Amino acid sequence: MDIETFESWSLTIGISSLILYMTYIIYRLAKESNAGKFGYFILFLTLGLGMIGYIVKTLLEYFLAI
């Protein structure tokens, strides 16, 4: 395995694990604050918007081969 492949896989796995951990943190924040259904939606929408943007950017790069 060459260094470029290792770096690519490491970055993908690292970013994916951080996104999963941030999702867990948002869930715990909503649960501990007794936010309700609308509160859960707003928390995940606002705090998860950056993660969603990164995922969309990655998918666009993959499908458009930029």
Backbone as CSV, one residue per row, in Angstrom:
resi,resn,N_x,N_y,N_z,CA_x,CA_y,CA_z,C_x,C_y,C_z
1,MET,0.856,-1.172,0.000,0.000,0.000,0.000,0.900,1.232,0.000
2,ASP,0.662,2.112,-0.952,1.473,3.321,-1.022,0.910,4.385,-0.079
3,ILE,1.675,5.449,0.098,1.340,6.474,1.080,0.056,7.218,0.715
4,GLU,-0.199,7.440,-0.565,-1.405,8.163,-0.982,-2.667,7.376,-0.646
5,THR,-2.631,6.076,-0.864,-3.780,5.235,-0.537,-4.018,5.219,0.964
6,PHE,-2.939,5.092,1.737,-3.048,5.099,3.190,-3.631,6.410,3.691
7,GLU,-3.157,7.534,3.169,-3.665,8.838,3.588,-5.128,9.009,3.216
8,SER,-5.503,8.538,2.044,-6.898,8.648,1.612,-7.820,7.851,2.530
9,TRP,-7.457,6.611,2.810,-8.260,5.769,3.699,-8.290,6.319,5.120
10,SER,-7.154,6.805,5.602,-7.093,7.359,6.960,-7.983,8.576,7.092
11,LEU,-7.958,9.445,6.100,-8.796,10.641,6.127,-10.274,10.272,6.092
12,THR,-10.626,9.331,5.242,-12.028,8.910,5.130,-12.524,8.296,6.433
13,ILE,-11.736,7.415,7.011,-12.131,6.768,8.261,-12.163,7.774,9.409
14,GLY,-11.194,8.666,9.464,-11.139,9.665,10.526,-12.305,10.635,10.478
15,ILE,-12.588,11.176,9.315,-13.702,12.120,9.173,-15.034,11.423,9.448
16,SER,-15.184,10.194,8.973,-16.424,9.448,9.212,-16.642,9.201,10.698
17,SER,-15.592,8.839,11.403,-15.740,8.605,12.840,-16.047,9.903,13.582
18,LEU,-15.470,11.009,13.172,-15.792,12.290,13.800,-17.238,12.700,13.543
19,ILE,-17.738,12.452,12.346,-19.127,12.767,12.034,-20.069,11.916,12.894
20,LEU,-19.771,10.637,13.038,-20.595,9.782,13.888,-20.555,10.242,15.341
21,TYR,-19.386,10.636,15.822,-19.264,11.106,17.200,-20.015,12.418,17.402
22,MET,-19.944,13.331,16.443,-20.682,14.590,16.554,-22.193,14.347,16.531
23,THR,-22.640,13.364,15.739,-24.055,13.010,15.730,-24.486,12.498,17.094
24,TYR,-23.655,11.689,17.723,-23.942,11.186,19.066,-23.999,12.335,20.075
25,ILE,-23.099,13.290,19.970,-23.091,14.433,20.877,-24.364,15.263,20.707
26,ILE,-24.803,15.486,19.471,-26.037,16.233,19.231,-27.229,15.485,19.815
27,TYR,-27.258,14.176,19.653,-28.340,13.367,20.210,-28.379,13.478,21.730
28,ARG,-27.228,13.348,22.376,-27.187,13.457,23.841,-27.606,14.833,24.317
29,LEU,-27.192,15.870,23.580,-27.576,17.232,23.938,-29.084,17.402,23.871
30,ALA,-29.705,16.873,22.831,-31.162,16.974,22.690,-31.876,16.156,23.763
31,LYS,-31.345,14.983,24.077,-31.978,14.118,25.068,-31.896,14.719,26.468
32,GLU,-30.729,15.250,26.830,-30.549,15.805,28.168,-31.328,17.096,28.378
33,SER,-31.625,17.812,27.292,-32.358,19.065,27.433,-33.863,18.875,27.276
34,ASN,-34.318,17.627,27.112,-35.741,17.322,26.912,-36.335,18.205,25.819
35,ALA,-35.728,18.161,24.663,-36.063,19.081,23.584,-37.396,18.782,22.905
36,GLY,-37.858,17.579,22.914,-39.088,17.247,22.192,-38.780,16.974,20.722
37,LYS,-39.795,16.610,19.973,-39.585,16.252,18.571,-39.102,17.437,17.742
38,PHE,-39.742,18.589,17.932,-39.337,19.768,17.172,-37.931,20.215,17.573
39,GLY,-37.605,20.110,18.846,-36.271,20.469,19.326,-35.199,19.557,18.750
40,TYR,-35.487,18.259,18.691,-34.554,17.313,18.066,-34.297,17.712,16.617
41,PHE,-35.387,18.023,15.903,-35.268,18.399,14.498,-34.400,19.646,14.338
42,ILE,-34.665,20.662,15.133,-33.917,21.915,15.031,-32.446,21.695,15.395
43,LEU,-32.172,20.950,16.450,-30.784,20.690,16.836,-30.032,19.934,15.750
44,PHE,-30.643,18.891,15.233,-29.959,18.124,14.194,-29.805,18.938,12.914
45,LEU,-30.798,19.761,12.602,-30.706,20.576,11.398,-29.605,21.626,11.523
46,THR,-29.615,22.387,12.599,-28.662,23.483,12.724,-27.248,22.988,13.016
47,LEU,-27.114,22.092,13.974,-25.775,21.633,14.332,-25.221,20.626,13.324
48,GLY,-26.102,19.935,12.630,-25.647,18.956,11.652,-25.469,19.523,10.259
49,LEU,-25.768,20.805,10.064,-25.687,21.392,8.734,-24.261,21.378,8.184
50,GLY,-23.282,21.604,9.011,-21.892,21.552,8.561,-21.487,20.158,8.125
51,MET,-21.930,19.158,8.882,-21.628,17.776,8.512,-22.310,17.415,7.201
52,ILE,-23.545,17.852,7.045,-24.276,17.572,5.811,-23.581,18.232,4.623
53,GLY,-23.106,19.448,4.805,-22.386,20.143,3.742,-21.131,19.406,3.323
54,TYR,-20.395,18.896,4.306,-19.176,18.148,3.993,-19.498,16.861,3.236
55,ILE,-20.550,16.165,3.658,-20.934,14.922,3.000,-21.373,15.192,1.565
56,VAL,-22.159,16.246,1.359,-22.612,16.591,0.008,-21.418,16.961,-0.870
57,LYS,-20.470,17.722,-0.327,-19.280,18.098,-1.087,-18.494,16.863,-1.500
58,THR,-18.337,15.924,-0.602,-17.609,14.695,-0.901,-18.320,13.881,-1.981
59,LEU,-19.645,13.776,-1.870,-20.396,13.032,-2.882,-20.325,13.708,-4.247
60,LEU,-20.401,15.024,-4.277,-20.299,15.731,-5.553,-18.929,15.527,-6.194
61,GLU,-17.878,15.577,-5.387,-16.532,15.337,-5.922,-16.425,13.923,-6.477
62,TYR,-17.025,12.960,-5.797,-16.939,11.586,-6.252,-17.698,11.365,-7.555
63,PHE,-18.946,11.856,-7.609,-19.777,11.606,-8.785,-19.400,12.475,-9.980
64,LEU,-18.871,13.654,-9.750,-18.475,14.506,-10.846,-16.999,14.330,-11.220
65,ALA,-16.276,13.571,-10.413,-14.857,13.253,-10.631,-14.016,14.530,-10.810
66,ILE,-14.180,15.440,-9.869,-13.418,16.700,-9.912,-12.055,16.463,-9.297
